[in-house]
Amino acid sequence: MLEDFESYLKQNLPKVESFHPHFNDALSKMLLAGGKRFRPLLLLSVVEASNPLLVKNSYPVALAIELLHTYSLIHDDLPCMDDADLRRGEPTLHVVYDEVTATLVGDALNTHSFYLLANAPLSDEIKIKLVSILARDGGIEGMIIGQAIDCEFEDKKLSLEELRFLHYNKTAKLIAASLLMGGVICELGKKELDTLYDFGLKLGLLFQVQDDIIDATCSSKEAGKPTLNDGHKNSFVNLLGLDEAIGHRDGLVEELVSEADSLEDNLAKKLKEIINKYFKG
């Protein structure tokens, strides 16, 4: 499934007709650099488990989520934020080109994600719901306020409750939205949609704890981005210590594997496979 999505992505890279010398190359550079495609995988897994006939129709939606996520990484790496020089194993855009190009590419991927949703081969009612979810959880009620808090509180220690709030917004809500949007495409009932979203929030928190552990224990080459880089940040490793952060990760894994059983059998199986692949270690 992910191989087919990857092929779709390469055939549908955003581009614009102009005489700009490198803007199209810059638009596609971070997308072609790879990445886990974790959020598209979640959305497509829900669709494949619930209504496999809709998988191909869901590719534009999965791509929209990947574009929005990639824009967030590009902006996160800018000199005014983390000033990172490596992402997905490649030099970051402001290093390869310049800060203006990186900023505008991020803006372009953000807005183009909503163009893809608006033109997806789905009913208008479903598309409106998808736009609303992505705008909410990728916007001021999710990723943006999380990033704002992350930047504002560098070198200022947060409580565990505040740290969870930060990462529920910055990371977890877009992951939860990926599951929820898959459920909306398949027109699942409200109870199942709510369960999927809550599951996604916990999965997103697990994703962040794992990311903090990777930063503390892996090389930049292994991670594909700068590591040992969270010294000024509020991370789970900095707050809890490495051993306790690992224990927290393992506890979340156990909770999620158990909670998956409340979902339909095919979907529960797929989500458990994802958890085992990405987080058990």
C-alpha positions in Angstrom: 0.0 0.0 0.0 2.7 2.5 0.9 4.6 1.6 -2.3 1.6 2.5 -4.3 1.2 5.7 -2.4 4.8 6.5 -2.9 4.4 6.1 -6.7 1.3 8.3 -6.5 3.2 11.0 -4.6 6.0 11.0 -7.2 3.5 11.3 -10.1 1.7 14.2 -8.3 4.4 16.4 -7.0 3.3 20.0 -6.6 4.7 22.3 -9.4 4.0 25.6 -11.0 4.7 27.1 -14.4 7.1 30.0 -14.0 10.6 31.2 -14.9 11.8 30.9 -11.4 15.2 29.0 -11.6 14.7 26.5 -8.9 11.3 26.8 -7.2 9.8 23.5 -8.5 13.0 21.6 -7.5 12.7 23.1 -4.0 9.0 22.2 -3.8 9.7 18.6 -4.4 13.1 18.2 -2.6 11.9 17.3 0.9 9.0 15.2 -0.4 11.4 13.1 -2.6 13.9 12.9 0.4 11.5 10.3 1.8 10.3 10.0 5.4 8.3 7.5 7.3 5.0 8.5 5.5 3.5 7.6 8.9 0.5 9.8 8.7 -0.5 8.7 5.2 0.0 5.1 6.3 -2.5 5.6 9.2 -5.1 7.1 7.0 -4.8 4.5 4.3 -4.8 1.7 6.8 -8.1 2.8 8.2 -9.5 3.0 4.6 -8.1 -0.4 3.6 -9.5 -2.0 6.7 -12.9 -0.4 6.5 -13.6 0.1 2.8 -10.8 -1.1 0.5 -12.6 0.1 -2.6 -11.9 3.7 -1.5 -8.1 3.4 -1.1 -7.3 4.9 -4.5 -9.7 7.7 -4.0 -8.0 8.4 -0.7 -4.5 9.0 -2.1 -5.0 12.7 -2.6 -6.1 13.0 1.0 -3.1 11.0 2.2 -0.9 13.3 0.0 -2.5 16.4 1.5 -1.6 15.2 5.0 2.0 14.5 3.9 2.3 17.9 2.3 1.1 19.7 5.4 3.4 17.6 7.6 6.4 18.3 5.3 5.6 22.1 5.4 5.7 21.9 9.2 9.2 20.3 9.1 10.5 22.8 6.6 9.4 25.7 8.8 10.5 23.9 12.0 14.0 23.8 10.5 14.2 27.5 9.7 16.9 29.7 11.4 14.2 31.5 13.3 13.0 28.2 14.9 15.4 25.2 15.2 18.0 26.3 12.7 18.6 22.7 11.6 20.8 21.8 8.7 19.6 18.2 8.1 16.2 16.6 7.5 15.3 13.2 6.1 19.0 12.6 5.6 19.3 15.6 3.2 20.4 19.3 3.7 17.5 21.4 4.7 16.0 23.8 2.2 17.3 27.0 3.7 20.8 25.5 3.5 20.4 24.3 -0.1 18.7 27.5 -1.4 17.9 30.3 1.0 15.6 31.2 3.9 13.1 32.9 1.6 12.7 29.9 -0.7 12.3 27.5 2.3 9.6 29.8 3.8 7.7 30.0 0.6 7.9 26.3 -0.2 6.5 25.6 3.3 3.7 28.1 2.6 3.0 26.5 -0.8 2.8 22.9 0.6 0.5 24.1 3.3 -2.0 25.7 1.0 -1.7 23.1 -1.7 -2.8 20.4 0.8 -6.2 22.1 1.0 -6.4 22.3 -2.8 -5.9 18.5 -2.9 -8.6 18.0 -0.4 -11.0 20.3 -2.3 -10.5 18.3 -5.5 -10.3 14.8 -4.1 -12.7 12.3 -5.8 -15.0 12.2 -2.8 -18.4 13.7 -2.0 -18.6 17.4 -1.2 -19.9 16.6 2.3 -16.9 14.4 3.1 -14.4 16.9 1.6 -15.8 19.7 3.8 -15.3 17.5 6.9 -11.8 16.6 5.8 -10.8 20.3 5.2 -12.2 21.2 8.6 -10.3 18.5 10.5 -7.0 19.2 8.8 -7.4 23.0 9.3 -8.2 22.5 12.9 -5.5 20.0 13.9 -2.8 21.4 11.6 -3.7 24.9 12.5 -4.1 27.2 15.5 -6.0 24.6 17.6 -3.3 22.0 17.1 0.1 22.0 15.5 0.6 25.8 15.4 -0.1 26.5 19.1 2.1 23.5 19.9 5.0 24.9 17.9 4.5 28.3 19.4 4.7 26.9 23.0 7.7 24.8 22.0 9.6 27.9 20.8 8.5 30.2 23.5 9.5 27.9 26.3 13.0 26.9 25.2 15.3 26.9 28.3 12.2 27.2 30.5 11.2 23.9 32.2 7.6 22.8 31.8 5.7 20.5 34.0 4.7 17.0 32.7 1.1 18.2 32.2 2.3 21.2 30.2 4.7 19.0 28.2 1.9 16.7 27.3 -0.3 19.7 26.3 2.6 20.9 24.1 3.0 17.6 22.3 -0.7 16.7 22.1 -0.9 19.8 20.0 2.4 20.0 18.1 2.6 16.3 17.2 -0.4 14.1 18.3 -3.3 16.0 16.8 -2.1 15.7 13.2 -1.5 11.9 13.8 -5.0 11.6 15.3 -6.4 13.6 12.4 -4.9 11.1 10.0 -6.9 8.3 11.6 -10.0 10.4 11.9 -9.9 11.5 8.3 -9.6 7.9 7.2 -12.7 7.1 9.2 -14.6 10.1 7.7 -13.8 8.9 4.2 -15.3 5.5 5.1 -18.3 7.2 6.8 -17.8 5.3 10.1 -20.1 6.1 13.0 -19.5 8.8 15.5 -18.6 6.4 18.3 -15.9 4.7 16.2 -14.6 8.1 14.9 -14.3 9.3 18.5 -12.5 6.1 19.5 -10.1 6.5 16.5 -9.3 10.1 17.4 -8.6 9.3 21.0 -6.4 6.4 20.0 -4.6 8.7 17.6 -3.9 11.2 20.3 -2.2 8.6 22.5 -0.4 7.2 19.4 0.9 10.7 18.7 2.2 11.1 22.2 4.0 7.8 21.8 5.4 9.0 18.5 6.8 12.1 20.3 8.3 10.1 23.2 10.0 7.8 20.7 11.3 10.8 18.8 12.8 12.3 22.0 14.5 8.9 22.8 15.9 8.8 19.2 17.3 12.3 19.7 19.1 11.2 22.8 20.4 7.9 21.6 20.9 7.9 17.9 23.4 9.6 15.5 22.3 12.2 13.0 23.0 9.7 10.3 20.7 7.1 11.9 17.9 9.6 12.5 18.3 11.5 9.2 18.2 14.8 11.2 20.3 16.5 13.9 20.3 14.6 17.2 21.5 15.5 20.7 19.6 18.6 19.7 17.0 18.9 22.4 19.1 20.4 25.1 17.2 23.7 25.0 13.8 22.0 24.4 11.2 20.5 26.7 11.5 16.8 25.8 10.3 13.7 27.7 13.9 12.6 28.0 15.0 16.0 29.5 12.1 16.0 32.0 11.9 12.3 32.9 15.4 11.0 32.2 16.1 8.4 29.5 15.2 5.3 31.5 11.9 6.7 32.6 11.1 8.0 29.1 11.7 4.5 27.7 9.4 3.1 30.4 6.8 5.7 29.5 7.1 4.7 25.8 6.7 1.0 26.6 3.7 1.7 28.8 2.0 3.6 26.0 2.7 0.7 23.6 1.0 -1.7 26.0 -2.0 0.6 26.4 -2.4 1.1 22.7 -2.2 -2.6 21.8 -4.9 -3.2 24.4 -7.1 -0.3 23.2 -6.9 -1.4 19.6 -9.1 -4.3 20.5 -12.1 -2.0 20.9 -11.9 -1.3 17.1 -13.2 -3.5 14.3 -11.0 -6.6 13.9 -9.3 -5.7 10.5 -8.5 -2.2 11.7 -7.3 -3.4 15.1 -4.9 -5.9 13.3 -3.5 -3.2 11.1 -2.9 -0.7 13.9 -1.2 -3.3 16.0 1.1 -4.2 13.1 2.0 -0.5 12.8 2.7 -0.2 16.6 4.8 -3.3 16.5 6.8 -2.1 13.5 7.5 1.4 14.6 7.6 1.4 18.4 8.4 -2.0 19.9 12.0 -2.3 20.6 
